[in-house]
Amino acid sequence: GHEAVRLVLGEEWTGATSDFRNVKTRLWALAVHGYFADGMIPFDVNNPFEHKEIKESADRFAHECRVKTQELLKKHRATLNLLTDALLEKSDLTSSELEILLAGITYTKGEAIQ
C-alpha cells in the first residue's frame, strides 16, 4: 500500500504505519528462522537484528522487495490508476465491485496481470 500511495501521490504518506509494522514483523520471523545471513540463527530471538550480518542481509532483502514492488506498480500503472480513481470516489470496495472494476483485465494462473 505504501509504495502505491508513494507512486500515485509522489510523496510519503503517514497512513503507511501498519505496512511498516507488518514488514518488520515478517522480517523478524524470517530472521529468527535463519533466512538471512546464510542461515545464521540469532542468539537473541527477541532482537535478531542485533547481529550485524543478519541486519544487513534483512535490509538488503527489504530493499529488493521495495524495488520489485515499485517495478510491478509501474508496469501495471493503468490498473493502479483504475483502482485509485475508484477508491477516491468510494473509499471502500467490495470484492464484487473489484471483480466488476477489473473484469477487462486478463489474468492466467501463474502469470502477471496484463
C-alpha positions in Angstrom: 0.0 0.0 0.0 2.8 2.4 0.9 4.6 2.1 -2.4 1.3 2.5 -4.3 0.5 5.7 -2.4 4.0 7.0 -3.0 3.8 6.4 -6.7 0.3 7.9 -7.1 0.9 10.9 -4.8 4.6 11.3 -5.3 5.3 11.6 -1.6 5.4 9.7 1.6 2.1 9.2 3.5 1.7 8.7 7.2 -1.0 6.1 6.7 1.6 3.5 5.9 2.5 2.8 9.5 0.8 -0.6 9.6 2.6 -1.5 6.3 5.9 -0.9 8.0 4.9 -2.8 11.1 3.8 -5.8 9.0 7.1 -5.8 7.1 9.1 -5.6 10.3 7.2 -8.5 11.8 7.7 -10.6 8.8 11.4 -9.8 8.6 11.8 -10.7 12.3 10.1 -14.1 11.7 12.4 -14.8 8.8 15.5 -13.8 10.8 14.5 -16.0 13.7 14.2 -19.0 11.4 17.6 -18.4 9.8 16.5 -16.9 6.4 19.2 -14.2 6.4 23.0 -14.3 6.5 23.4 -17.8 5.1 21.1 -19.4 7.6 22.5 -17.8 10.7 20.2 -18.2 13.7 20.3 -15.2 16.0 21.4 -15.7 19.6 18.6 -13.4 20.9 15.4 -14.2 19.1 13.8 -11.2 20.7 16.3 -9.0 18.8 17.5 -10.9 15.8 18.8 -7.7 14.1 21.5 -7.1 16.8 23.8 -9.3 14.8 25.3 -7.1 12.0 25.2 -9.8 9.3 21.6 -10.6 9.9 20.6 -6.9 9.9 22.5 -6.1 6.7 21.0 -9.2 5.0 17.5 -8.3 6.1 18.0 -4.7 5.0 19.1 -5.8 1.5 16.1 -8.2 1.3 13.7 -5.4 2.3 15.2 -3.0 -0.3 15.0 -5.6 -3.1 11.3 -6.2 -2.2 10.6 -2.5 -2.3 12.3 -2.1 -5.7 10.4 -5.1 -7.1 7.1 -3.7 -5.8 7.8 -0.4 -7.4 8.6 -2.1 -10.7 5.3 -4.1 -10.6 3.3 -1.0 -9.7 4.9 0.9 -12.6 4.3 -2.0 -15.0 0.6 -2.1 -14.0 0.1 1.6 -13.6 -3.1 1.6 -15.7 -4.6 -0.9 -13.2 -3.3 1.1 -10.3 -4.9 4.3 -11.7 -8.2 2.5 -12.2 -8.2 1.3 -8.6 -7.1 4.8 -7.4 -9.9 6.5 -9.1 -12.5 4.0 -7.8 -11.2 4.4 -4.2 -11.2 8.2 -4.4 -14.8 8.0 -5.5 -15.7 5.4 -2.9 -13.3 4.8 -0.1 -14.1 1.1 0.3 -14.7 -1.5 -2.4 -16.4 -4.9 -2.0 -14.9 -8.0 -3.7 -17.9 -7.9 -6.2 -17.1 -4.2 -7.1 -13.4 -5.2 -7.6 -14.4 -8.0 -9.9 -16.5 -5.7 -12.0 -13.8 -3.0 -12.0 -11.1 -5.4 -13.1 -13.3 -7.5 -15.4 -11.5 -6.3 -18.5 -8.1 -7.2 -17.3 -6.9 -10.7 -18.3 -5.2 -13.0 -15.9 -3.9 -16.5 -16.4 -2.8 -18.5 -13.3 0.9 -18.3 -12.8 1.3 -15.1 -15.0 1.4 -11.5 -14.1 -1.8 -9.4 -14.6 -1.8 -7.8 -18.1 
